Amino acid sequence: MATCLVIGNAKSGNAAARLLNQKGYTVTLTDMQRIPDKEELETLGIRVVDEGHPDFLFNDDYAFIVKNPGIKYSVPIIRYFVEHQVKIYTEIEIASWYAEKFHYGAVTGTNGKTTITSMLYECLKANGRCEAAGNIGTPLSELALKYGNEEKDIALELSNFQLLGIESFHPEAAVVCNLAPDHLDYMNSVEEYYASKFRIAMNQRGDDWFLRNVDDPIVMQYARDLKCKIIDFSLLRTDTPLCIKDGCAWLFDKRLFKLDDLKVVGMHNVSNAMIAGAMAVKLGVSFKDVEQALTSFKGIEHRIEYVGEKNGVSFYNDSKATNTQAAAIGIASFPKNILLLAGGHDKGIPFEEMRAYDDRIKCCLAFGETKAKIAEIFTRSKQCETMFDALNEAWQMSAPGDVILLSPACSSYDQFDNYEQRGDLFKEAVLKIIHE
């Protein structure tokens, strides 16, 4: 059997290495860090090269490379294989080879991916054979290894990093929910970022569905020459197959849900529910079961998540807002008196979009690498070193009726491992304030 190299351990690399090993490949797994389960992997027959990428890795003739999606193509070991024209995949592509009976509702876009995927998963539960995977947490390769060729409906969240490494992956329903500048520290241009998102539809054909957001001009610019069935949707128009009329969301003139019955707030969540509901219908869920699932959905952690209240001051965790557009959605959820905590790793994206909400911001407490850039956006602002400093400053200046909102508009990598850790630590700090 052929030889392959998996670069980057984490969840997805580890799962891909195990899957390929089971399928008979000669697998090498390498990572710059120590791989904790090295002995177990070696017992399975996987060669593990951790704590660096030594030169002997370049000596083998690899059938293909599996790259962790977070590793940039500019990293020397990746650049070497690009230059030598070795195929480079992500684990999504690998998993799809060995899960021929999986049916995918695939979700990408700049903001809302996790909420849509979570909503879709709740809808798919009605069929009793579903899983959630991809960027939402569980590697698809892990499911392929576990279930093989069992019939499964998969709610699949995909980043553009994962989509850059696909070749034959084929979803039956797909969406690019919206587009805004992001990941400019990884991509060569914003146009390249946008184009990478539409790889989600490159293998769709015939009766496959692509849900097209006609309210988003950038989506409309890139959603061209698709070879599948296009299902247009809108929050503003009533002439699209998926739309809002008379206080309800409709798909082909059949009701998906009543807007007033949703437990999540904001028109962005109405759009998210419309997308998830339509994708679930495509994957065989009844309209009745879709409506029940969507109207029972209570939201996801770290996305405009209510943490608590003290002395009339409310605290919200929106740590998942890792770009400007997402932060703008979080800010727009509150009419005034916002003490905004924003900042983090500089991804090279502009923050100007948040300036439109300046009148809602009582004060922006900017922190991290981007503190100076974000502080410039708002009339009332103060620079802090850490998120915890920003929270303490916000609490000191707060008054009854204020909202303390963590909506960073940046990724977390300057001070935290990921947005989940950032959100969890924020909530811990808030609960200390509430209970002291």
N, C-alpha and C positions, 0 to 999 in steps of 0.2 A: 504494500500500500504506500501511497505517496507520503512525503514529509511536509509538515506545516509548522509555522512559527507563530505563536500567540504572544503579542507584545502588550504588556499591561495586565496585571492580575485582576484586582478588584472583583466585583461580583460577576461581571459579564465575561471577562477573560478567563476566570476560573471555570465558569460554566461551559464556555466554548471549548476549553481544553479538555474537560471531562467528556463532553459530547463527541468531539472528534476522536478522542482516544477510544471511546466505546465503538465507534464506527470503523476502527481499524487503522486510522492514520498514525504515523509516527510523529508524536507531538512534542515540541519544545515550548515551554512557558517561561517567559523572562519578564523581570520587573526591576526597576531601579531600587525598590525597597525590599525588605525581607518578606518572604511569602510564608505566612504562619503555618499553613497546612502542607508544607513542603514534603514532609515524610510520607504523608498519606498519598499525595499525588504521585510521588516516586514509586510507591508500592503498586499503584495502578499501572505503572509503566510510562508515566509522563516524565520527560527530562525537565528538571526545574533549574533555571539559572537566575538567581536573584541577586540583589544588591549590586546591580550593574549590568551592562550589555557588553561583554568581552568580545574581542575581535573574532574568536572562533565561530561565533554565531553567523558570520558572513560567509562561512565556507560551505555550508550545506546548500543543496539545490532544492529550494522550497517550491511546492506546487502553488502555494499562496500564503499570504500573511493575514492574520486576524489582529486588527488594531483596536485597542481600547478607544472609544470615541472621543475621550477627553484629551488624547495625545495629539498634538498638532503635527501636521504634515511637514513642518519645518524642522522638527526634531531630527538630529543627525541619522539615527538608525532608520527612521521612516523615510527620510529623504534619500538614503542609499537605495532602498528597495524601489522607491518611485523611479529613481534614475535608471535602475536596472530592469524596469518594466515588469516587476513581479506583481501579480494581482494582490490588491489589498482590500479586504472585506472587514465589516464589523459583524458582531455575533448575530445580529438580526438576520443577515443573509445566510449565515451558516445554519442557523436554527431552521430557517424555512425549507432547507433541502431535506430535512429529516422529519418534517411535520406536515405531510401532504394533506392531511384531513383537518388542519386548522383553518378556521374562517376568521379573517381579520377585519375589525373596524379600526382603521389606523388614523391617528390624530397627530397633526403637527400644526405649527403656527408659532407666533411670537408669544402670545399670552392666552391663558385659558386651557392649555392642553391637559393639565392634570385634572382640572374640574370636569372637563368633557369626558375624559377617559374614565374617571370615577363614576360619573353619571351613567355612562354607557355600560360599565360593569354592573351597576345596580339593575339596569334594565335587562341585561342578558341573563341575570340570575333566574329569570322566569323560565328559561329553557333548560336550566339545570346542568349545563355542561360548559361553564364559562370560567375564564381566568383573566386577570389583569396583568399586563407585562410591559417590558420596555423601560422607558425612562421613568416610569412611575415606581420602579423598584425591583421587580423580579425579572431577571434576564430571560429572554425568550428561549435561549438555549437550555436553561434549566427546565423549562416546561417541555421542550422537545425531548430532553433526556428522560424526563419522568413519564410522559404520556405517549411518546412515540407516535404511532399513527392512529391514536384514538381521535374521535370527532370532538373538536373543541371550538367554542366561540371565544375569540381573544379580543379584549379591549386593549389596544396597543398604543401607548404614547411614544412618539418618536421625535428626537431632536434632529436638527439638521446634521449634526456630527454623525449620528447613526445612519442617516440617509445617504451620506457621502460614500458609504461603504456597501451599498446594495447593488445587485446586478439583476437578479431574477425575482426578488421578493414581490409578491402580488397580493394586495388587499382587495377584498370585494367591496368595501366601502372605505372612503378616504376623505380627509378634509385638510385644507390649510386654512385654519379658522380666521386668521388675521395676520398682517405683516407690519412690522415697524423695525427700525434699525436695532441690531443687537449683535453680539459676539464679534465686534469689529477688531477685537484683540486676537481672533482666531482666523477669520476670513480675510481675504485680500481686499474685498470691497463689499459694500452693502448690496450691490447687484448680484454678486456671487452668493451672498447669504440668501437672498430672495430666491434665486434660481435653485439653490440646493434644496429648499423646502419642497419644490414641485417634483423632485425625484420620487416622492411618495406615489405619484400617479403614473410614472413612466411605463409600468407594465400593466396598467388597467386597460381592459378591452370590453367591448360589447355591452353586456348588462351590468357590469360593475358600476358603482355609483361614485362620482366625485361631487361633494357638496361645495358649491361655489358661493362665496360671500359677495354679493353684488354691491353691498354697502362699502366695501373696501377697495379703493381705486388701485392699490398696488396689487392685490390679489387678482383683480380683473385684468391688469396689465400682463400678468404672468400666466394666468390660467387660459392658455391658448393651445390649440392643436391637440386637445385631449381626445383620446380614442375610445372613451367610455361614455356612459350616460351622465350628463351634467344635471344636477339638481340644484337650481339656484335658490338661495334663501336671503331674506332681508328682514330687518327690524322696521324698515321705513316704507317699503312698498307692499302692496297687496296683490300684485300680479305674478308673483313667483310661486313655484310649487310648494315651497316651505315659507310660511309667512304668518303675520299676526292680523287677525280680524276679530272685532267684537269681543276683545278681552281674552281671546284664546289663540293658541298656536295651532296651525293647521298644516297637514301634509296631504297633498292631493285632495283637499276639501274634506279630509277626515280629521277630527280633533285629536291633537296630541295631549294638550293639557290646558287648563285655565291658568292664566297668569297669576291671579290672586291666590291660587292654591299652592304656588311654589313657596318653600320655606326659606330659600336663599334670596337675597335682596339684590337689586340692581338690574338694569337692562342687559348688562354684559352676561349675567347669569341666565336671563331669558334666552339669549342667543346660544349660550352653552347648552341649555336644556333642549332647544330645538335641534341642534346638531346631533346630540347624543340620542335623542328620541328617533330621529330619522334614520340614523345608522343602525339602531336596534331593530327598527322595522325591516330594513334591508336584510338583516341577519336572522329574520324570522320570528321576532317577538311581536305579539299582538298589540294593537293600539291600546287596549284596556290595560295590559300589563305595563306598557310603557308609561301610561299616565299615572298608574299607582306608584311605580318606582320613582318617577321624577318628582312627584308631589310629596314624597316621603324623604327626599334627599335633603340633608341638613348642612351640606358644605364640607370643605376639606380643611385640614389643619394648615396653619401658616398662611391662609388667604383671607384677609380681613376677618380674622378670628377674634371674637370677643374673649378677653382674658379676665376682666373683672372691673370693679368700681370701688372707689374710696373717696369719701367727702365730695361726692358729686362729680368726680373726675373718672372718665371711662378710659380703659386701656385696650388697644387692639393690636394684634400681631399680624402683620402683613409681610412677613419675612420673605415669602415667595415672590414678592415684587422685585425681581432682579434686573429690571430695565425701566426706562422712563415711562413707557406706555402703561405698564402694569402699575407703577406707582401712581400715575395720573388717575387710573381707575379707582385705586384705593382712596386717594384724596377726594375724588368726586363723590364718594359715598357719604361724605359728611359736609354739611352746609357751611360751617364756620367754627371758630375757636379750636383749630387744630394745632397741637404742638407736635410737629413732624420730626421724626427721627429718620434721617436719610444719610446714606453714604456707604462706602465699602470699596471693593476692588474696582479700579478704573478699567472698563472694557472698551474705552475709546468712543462711547456713544454720547451724543449731546443730551443735555438736560433741559433744553429750552421749553419743551412741551409742558413742563410743570409750572412755568411762569404764569400760565393762564389761570392758575388757582391761587395766585398770591393773596387775593383778598380773603381767602378762607384760612390762611396760615397765620395764627397768632405769633408763632415763632418757629423757625426751622433750626433744629439742633443737628448740625451736620458733623459727621464723624468719618474716620478712616481715611484712606488714600484720596478720596474725592471731596474731602470736606471743604476745601477752598472753592472748588468749582460749583458745588451745590449751594454753598452759602451765598454766592453771587446771584443766584436765581431769584432769591426772595428779598423783599424789602426789610423784613425782620428776621434776622438769623444770628446764630452764634456758632463758632467752630469748637468742636470737642475732639479729644483724641480717640476715645473708644465709645462703643454703643452704650456701655454702662454709665460713662460720664454724661452722655447725652440724656439718658433716662433720668439720672439724678437731677440734672439741670432742669429738665422739663417738669419734673415733680415739684421742684422748689418754686417754679414760677406759675404753677397751675392754679386754677380757681374753679369753683363749682360750675359745671356746664362745659368744661373743656374736654377735649379728646386727645389723649396721648397715643399717637399712631406711629408704629414702626413700619415704614414703607420705604425701603432703602434705595430703590431705583438702581441698585448695583449688586453684583455678585458678592459673595461673602469671603472670598479667598484671601483677603488681606489680614483678617483677624479670626476667621472661623474655617472649619473644614467644609461646611456646606450650609445652605440656607436653613436646613432643618435644625442643625446645631445652634445657629444664630437665633432662630425663633424659640427653641426650647430654653436657651439661656435667658432670653428676654422675658419669657413667661415666668421663669424661676425668680428673676429679679423683681418683676412686677408683684408676684405673690408675696415676696418678702415685704415690699412696701405696703401692701394691703393689710398684712397681718401684724405689722410691727406696732 
